[in-house]
Amino acid sequence: MLLHQAIKARHTARHRTRIIATIRYGEHDRSGQVINLSASGLAIQLERPLFASAGSRIRVTCDALGMLEGSVTWSEGVRIGVQFDRSSNAWAKVASYFRFYHTPARPKR
């Protein structure tokens, strides 16, 4: 039910991406790829599972966006959903990324 609630609560448009990133959860770092990005959050697919519970604090770092902090909204194996902190400047970083760097990701063939 938590996953369903997180999806319903997200009102900003999502965009497919392929941004290489590192996620930090406590003392654990994982490499992955941001696969979906919006002004309010992102979904990341990791190289290997990271068992982070909903509400856990997390940090995502990548060249295209810099460092973003937020909370885990859902976690399913190697995929994690993150909602950005409302008090951060994440929306400005995301807007800048879409303005200057983003090219629409296409499905692999």
Disulfide bonds with the S-S distance in Angstrom:
none
